[in-house]
Amino acid sequence: MLENNIATVNNDVKTLVKDAQALFSAAAALTGEKAEEVRSRGMRTLDAALAKAQEAQAGAIVAGKQMAASADVYVKENPWRTIAAAAGVGLLVGVILGRK
């Protein structure tokens, strides 16, 4: 499910970048030589932003998988502590919600 959401966000960002590139192209076609320079600078900026977003996404996926793996190991090694911690958090949330 998380991977589906990430894929959806990634597709949305790509669509946004492509739309912005199309707008830059249209703006350059309507104006003169100076607009071509601005358009190419904007295109480079958008390409760099897209590359950085993809790098951040890949890094977040790797970090998330590492955290999930370490949490899995901890839960398997300390099942009663995990149950107690979950019960404590549930009790705390119940008390907080019950006060309102």
C-alpha positions, 0 to 999 in steps of 0.5 A, a space after each residue: 500500500 505504501 509503495 502504491 502511494 509513493 508511486 502515485 506521488 511520483 507519477 503526480 510529480 512527473 506530470 507536474 514537471 512535464 506540464 511546467 516544461 510544456 508551459 516553459 516551451 509555450 512561453 518561449 515560443 510566444 516571446 523572443 530570444 531572452 525567453 529562450 534563455 529563461 526557459 532553458 534555465 527553468 528546464 534545468 531547474 525542473 530537471 534537477 528538482 525531479 532528480 533530487 525528488 527521486 533521490 529523496 524518494 529512494 532514500 526514504 524507501 531504503 530508510 523505511 525498510 531498514 526501520 521496519 526490519 529493525 522493529 521486526 527484530 526487536 519485536 521478535 526478541 522482546 514480545 512481552 515488552 512490545 505488548 506492554 509498550 503497545 498497551 501503555 500507548 493505547 491507555 495513554 491515547 484512551 485517557 487523552 481522548 477520554 478527557 475531551 
